[in-house]
């Protein structure tokens, strides 16, 4: 972990601000929303005027709508944009898409993130790839704000922790210590594990059935360690939210013959988001960066355009060249 100095600097800056805008990344997951809401709740306890937002008009995924602090969320068109702006869990300014201008125009811009591909884009950057999730870094800031860690703040932080560690399957020891602290603060761990990780509509099963029929194993990729990929085209994804589509990677990655798993997800025809995961030995960041994306060593993503065969071929060619 980084020395606590950066968290102290951020806490001092936020405590002195009369109003703060907190920005989460596009297609928000539990880590970015949990980070934004936890920090927002803490700041409201200090009398700071807070707005939290994320880009786009797609509703927040259902599993996240029950988190404490959702009343702080402001729709994209209604964002004020205060002098102090914080980006949480955004690996690059591009992840803020249409809200990036509020970050760029701020007098004080703060980045709190744990992605290894984040090179820093704020006036104050708290980027620690040694943390399993951004909520772990937000907890450091909350502590330095001097705000009591109650069940509401802890629940938001736990949401990011449990999802980004895959229910602690790849958690570092520090994350288990944090989890114990959050549970002691009043988090209903069983409820939120079920809500965030084990709840899907029936239509999800039908979609997974179609997608798994596209699964392809390429044993020769990554020096013989293997690649498995599957494709969710626009027809298969019809009627399901992006969060449901994102969860498919956790099914595909269970293939024992492949070190790396990839899922191609088509939104509108010809527009794709691609998720990449490795189990232990392959660093995916060079591949993702070559395709305009980024992320962690073992979890990356990028966007692509073209038909199915084109986007698959682009990835395979890139793997062979990096």
C-alpha positions as CSV (number, residue, x, y, z in Angstrom):
1,X,0.0,0.0,0.0
2,X,1.1,3.6,-0.5
3,X,2.2,5.7,2.4
4,X,-0.9,7.3,4.1
5,X,0.3,10.8,3.1
6,X,-1.7,10.9,0.0
7,X,-4.9,9.9,1.8
8,X,-4.2,12.6,4.3
9,X,-3.7,15.2,1.6
10,X,-7.0,14.2,0.0
11,X,-8.9,14.2,3.3
12,X,-7.6,17.7,4.1
13,X,-8.6,19.0,0.7
14,X,-12.1,17.5,0.9
15,X,-12.7,18.6,4.4
16,X,-11.9,22.2,3.4
17,X,-14.2,22.1,0.3
18,X,-17.7,23.4,0.7
19,X,-19.0,21.3,-2.2
20,X,-17.6,18.2,-4.0
21,X,-18.6,16.4,-7.1
22,X,-17.8,12.6,-7.2
23,X,-17.6,10.9,-10.6
24,X,-17.9,7.2,-11.1
25,X,-16.9,5.5,-14.4
26,X,-19.1,4.6,-17.3
27,X,-21.1,1.3,-16.9
28,X,-20.7,1.5,-13.2
29,X,-19.9,-1.5,-11.1
30,X,-20.0,-2.0,-7.3
31,X,-16.4,-0.8,-6.8
32,X,-17.0,2.6,-8.4
33,X,-20.5,3.2,-7.0
34,X,-19.5,1.8,-3.6
35,X,-16.5,4.1,-3.5
36,X,-18.5,7.1,-4.7
37,X,-21.4,6.6,-2.2
38,X,-19.1,5.8,0.8
39,X,-17.1,8.9,0.2
40,X,-20.2,10.9,-0.4
41,X,-21.9,9.8,2.8
42,X,-18.7,10.5,4.8
43,X,-18.5,14.1,3.4
44,X,-22.2,14.8,4.1
45,X,-21.5,13.9,7.7
46,X,-19.0,16.8,7.7
47,X,-21.5,19.2,6.2
48,X,-20.1,19.1,2.7
49,X,-22.5,19.5,-0.2
50,X,-22.0,16.4,-2.3
51,X,-23.2,15.1,-5.7
52,X,-22.3,11.7,-7.1
53,X,-22.8,10.8,-10.7
54,X,-21.9,8.4,-13.5
55,X,-22.0,8.8,-17.3
56,X,-24.8,7.7,-19.5
57,X,-28.6,7.4,-19.3
58,X,-28.7,3.6,-18.5
59,X,-30.2,3.0,-15.1
60,X,-27.9,1.9,-12.2
61,X,-27.8,-2.0,-12.1
62,X,-30.6,-3.3,-9.9
63,X,-28.2,-4.9,-7.4
64,X,-26.7,-1.5,-6.6
65,X,-29.9,0.4,-6.2
66,X,-30.3,-0.7,-2.6
67,X,-26.9,0.6,-1.4
68,X,-27.0,3.3,1.3
69,X,-26.5,6.8,-0.1
70,X,-28.2,6.4,-3.5
71,X,-30.1,9.6,-2.8
72,X,-26.8,11.4,-3.5
73,X,-26.8,10.2,-7.1
74,X,-27.5,12.9,-9.6
75,X,-28.4,12.2,-13.2
76,X,-25.8,13.1,-15.8
77,X,-27.8,16.2,-17.2
78,X,-28.2,17.6,-13.7
79,X,-24.6,17.5,-12.6
80,X,-23.5,20.9,-11.3
81,X,-19.7,20.3,-11.3
82,X,-18.1,21.8,-8.2
83,X,-14.6,23.3,-7.9
84,X,-13.5,20.0,-6.3
85,X,-14.1,16.9,-8.3
86,X,-13.1,13.3,-7.4
87,X,-12.9,10.4,-9.9
88,X,-13.2,7.0,-8.2
89,X,-12.2,3.7,-9.8
90,X,-11.6,5.3,-13.2
91,X,-8.4,4.0,-14.8
92,X,-8.3,6.9,-17.2
93,X,-10.1,10.2,-18.0
94,X,-11.7,8.4,-20.9
95,X,-13.7,6.2,-18.4
96,X,-15.6,9.3,-17.4
97,X,-16.7,9.9,-21.0
98,X,-19.2,12.8,-21.2
99,X,-18.5,13.8,-17.5
100,X,-14.8,14.3,-18.1
101,X,-15.2,18.0,-18.7
102,X,-16.3,18.5,-15.1
103,X,-13.1,16.8,-14.0
104,X,-10.9,18.8,-16.4
105,X,-12.6,22.2,-15.4
106,X,-12.3,21.7,-11.7
107,X,-9.9,23.8,-9.6
108,X,-8.9,20.7,-7.7
109,X,-9.2,17.3,-9.4
110,X,-8.6,14.1,-7.4
111,X,-8.1,10.6,-8.6
112,X,-8.6,7.6,-6.3
113,X,-8.0,4.3,-8.1
114,X,-6.3,0.9,-8.0
115,X,-5.8,0.0,-11.7
116,X,-2.2,-0.7,-12.6
117,X,-2.8,1.0,-16.0
118,X,-3.7,4.3,-14.4
119,X,-0.8,6.8,-14.8
120,X,-2.6,9.6,-12.9
121,X,-4.6,12.4,-14.4
122,X,-5.6,14.6,-11.5
123,X,-4.0,17.4,-9.5
124,X,-3.9,14.9,-6.7
125,X,-3.5,11.2,-7.6
126,X,-4.0,8.3,-5.1
127,X,-3.4,5.3,-7.3
128,X,-2.4,2.1,-5.6
129,X,-2.3,-1.1,-7.7
130,X,-1.5,-3.0,-4.5
131,X,-5.0,-2.6,-3.4
132,X,-7.6,-5.1,-4.4
133,X,-10.3,-2.5,-4.9
134,X,-10.8,1.3,-4.9
135,X,-13.1,1.0,-1.8
136,X,-10.0,0.0,0.2
137,X,-8.4,3.3,-0.7
138,X,-11.6,5.2,0.0
139,X,-11.6,3.6,3.5
140,X,-8.2,5.1,4.1
141,X,-9.5,8.6,3.1
142,X,-12.6,8.1,5.3
143,X,-10.5,7.2,8.3
144,X,-8.4,10.4,7.8
145,X,-11.5,12.5,7.5
146,X,-12.3,11.4,11.1
147,X,-15.7,10.1,10.2
148,X,-17.1,7.1,12.1
149,X,-17.3,3.9,10.1
150,X,-20.9,3.0,10.4
151,X,-23.0,0.4,8.7
152,X,-24.0,2.6,5.8
153,X,-20.4,3.6,4.8
154,X,-19.2,0.1,5.5
155,X,-21.8,-1.5,3.3
156,X,-20.8,0.6,0.3
157,X,-17.2,-0.2,0.8
158,X,-18.0,-3.9,1.2
159,X,-19.8,-3.9,-2.1
160,X,-16.6,-3.0,-3.9
161,X,-14.5,-5.3,-1.9
162,X,-16.5,-8.4,-2.4
163,X,-17.0,-7.9,-6.1
164,X,-13.5,-6.9,-7.0
165,X,-12.0,-9.9,-5.1
166,X,-14.5,-12.4,-6.6
167,X,-16.0,-13.0,-3.1
168,X,-12.4,-13.1,-1.8
169,X,-11.2,-15.8,-4.2
170,X,-8.2,-13.7,-5.2
171,X,-8.1,-11.4,-2.2
172,X,-4.8,-10.3,-0.7
173,X,-4.5,-10.7,3.1
174,X,-5.1,-7.0,3.7
175,X,-8.6,-7.3,2.1
176,X,-9.6,-10.0,4.6
177,X,-8.6,-7.7,7.4
178,X,-10.7,-4.9,5.8
179,X,-13.6,-7.3,5.4
180,X,-13.6,-8.2,9.1
181,X,-13.6,-4.5,10.0
182,X,-16.5,-3.8,7.7
183,X,-18.6,-6.7,8.9
184,X,-17.9,-5.6,12.5
185,X,-19.3,-2.2,11.5
186,X,-22.6,-3.8,10.7
187,X,-22.5,-5.0,7.1
188,X,-25.0,-7.9,6.4
189,X,-22.4,-9.9,4.5
190,X,-24.7,-12.8,3.5
191,X,-27.3,-10.5,2.1
192,X,-24.9,-8.5,0.0
193,X,-23.0,-11.5,-1.2
194,X,-26.3,-13.0,-2.5
195,X,-27.5,-9.7,-4.0
196,X,-24.2,-8.7,-5.8
197,X,-22.9,-12.1,-6.8
198,X,-25.7,-14.7,-6.9
199,X,-28.8,-13.1,-8.2
200,X,-29.9,-13.2,-11.9
201,X,-33.2,-13.0,-13.7
202,X,-34.4,-16.2,-15.5
203,X,-33.6,-14.6,-18.9
204,X,-29.9,-14.6,-17.9
205,X,-29.9,-18.4,-18.0
206,X,-31.3,-18.4,-21.5
207,X,-28.7,-15.9,-22.6
208,X,-25.9,-17.9,-21.0
209,X,-27.2,-21.0,-22.9
210,X,-26.8,-19.2,-26.2
211,X,-23.5,-17.7,-25.4
212,X,-21.9,-20.9,-24.2
213,X,-22.7,-22.4,-27.6
214,X,-20.3,-19.9,-29.1
215,X,-17.4,-20.9,-26.7
216,X,-14.2,-21.6,-28.5
217,X,-11.0,-23.0,-27.1
218,X,-7.6,-22.1,-28.6
219,X,-5.1,-24.2,-26.8
220,X,-2.1,-22.8,-28.6
221,X,-2.6,-19.3,-27.5
222,X,-0.4,-17.7,-24.8
223,X,2.4,-20.1,-25.4
224,X,0.2,-23.2,-25.0
225,X,-1.4,-22.0,-21.8
226,X,-4.7,-21.6,-23.7
227,X,-7.4,-19.1,-24.5
228,X,-11.2,-19.6,-24.3
229,X,-13.6,-17.0,-25.7
230,X,-17.3,-16.6,-26.1
231,X,-19.5,-14.0,-27.9
232,X,-22.6,-12.2,-26.7
233,X,-24.1,-10.7,-29.8
234,X,-26.8,-8.0,-29.8
235,X,-29.6,-10.6,-30.2
236,X,-28.4,-12.7,-27.3
237,X,-28.1,-9.6,-25.0
238,X,-31.5,-8.2,-25.9
239,X,-33.5,-7.2,-22.8
240,X,-30.6,-7.7,-20.3
241,X,-28.6,-5.0,-18.6
242,X,-24.8,-4.7,-19.1
243,X,-24.2,-5.9,-15.6
244,X,-25.8,-9.3,-16.4
245,X,-23.7,-9.5,-19.5
246,X,-20.5,-8.7,-17.6
247,X,-21.1,-11.6,-15.2
248,X,-20.7,-14.2,-18.1
249,X,-16.9,-13.9,-17.9
250,X,-17.0,-15.6,-14.5
251,X,-18.6,-18.7,-16.1
252,X,-16.3,-18.8,-19.1
253,X,-13.1,-18.4,-17.0
254,X,-13.8,-21.7,-15.2
255,X,-12.5,-23.7,-18.2
256,X,-9.5,-25.6,-16.9
257,X,-7.7,-25.9,-20.3
258,X,-7.4,-22.1,-20.6
259,X,-5.3,-19.7,-18.7
260,X,-7.1,-16.7,-20.3
261,X,-10.8,-16.2,-20.8
262,X,-12.4,-13.5,-23.0
263,X,-16.0,-12.5,-23.6
264,X,-17.0,-10.2,-26.5
265,X,-20.2,-8.2,-25.7
266,X,-22.1,-6.4,-28.5
267,X,-24.3,-3.5,-27.4
268,X,-25.6,-1.8,-30.5
269,X,-24.7,-3.8,-33.7
270,X,-21.0,-3.4,-34.4
271,X,-20.1,-1.9,-31.1
272,X,-18.4,-4.2,-28.6
273,X,-16.9,-4.2,-25.1
274,X,-14.4,-6.9,-24.4
275,X,-13.6,-8.5,-21.0
276,X,-10.3,-10.4,-20.5
277,X,-9.3,-12.4,-17.5
278,X,-6.3,-14.6,-16.6
279,X,-5.9,-17.0,-13.8
280,X,-2.3,-16.5,-12.6
281,X,0.5,-16.3,-15.1
282,X,-0.5,-14.0,-17.9
283,X,-0.3,-10.2,-17.7
284,X,-3.2,-8.9,-19.8
285,X,-2.3,-5.2,-19.6
286,X,-0.1,-5.1,-22.7
287,X,-2.8,-6.8,-24.8
288,X,-5.5,-4.4,-23.5
289,X,-3.4,-1.3,-24.0
290,X,-2.5,-2.3,-27.6
291,X,-6.3,-2.4,-28.2
292,X,-7.0,1.0,-26.5
293,X,-8.0,-0.4,-23.1
294,X,-6.4,-1.2,-19.8
295,X,-7.1,-2.5,-16.3
296,X,-5.2,-4.9,-14.0
297,X,-2.6,-7.6,-14.7
298,X,-5.3,-10.3,-14.6
299,X,-8.5,-8.4,-15.4
300,X,-8.7,-6.0,-18.4
301,X,-11.1,-4.6,-20.9
302,X,-11.3,-2.5,-24.1
303,X,-13.9,-1.3,-26.7
304,X,-14.0,-2.4,-30.3
305,X,-15.9,-1.8,-33.5
306,X,-16.6,-4.2,-36.4
307,X,-18.4,-7.5,-37.0
308,X,-17.9,-10.5,-34.8
309,X,-15.2,-12.1,-37.0
310,X,-13.2,-8.8,-37.2
311,X,-13.1,-8.1,-33.4
312,X,-12.1,-11.7,-32.7
313,X,-9.4,-11.6,-35.3
314,X,-8.1,-8.3,-34.0
315,X,-7.7,-9.8,-30.5
316,X,-6.0,-12.9,-31.8
317,X,-3.6,-10.9,-34.0
318,X,-2.8,-8.6,-31.1
319,X,-2.0,-11.5,-28.7
320,X,0.5,-12.8,-31.3
321,X,2.2,-9.4,-31.6
322,X,2.7,-8.1,-28.0
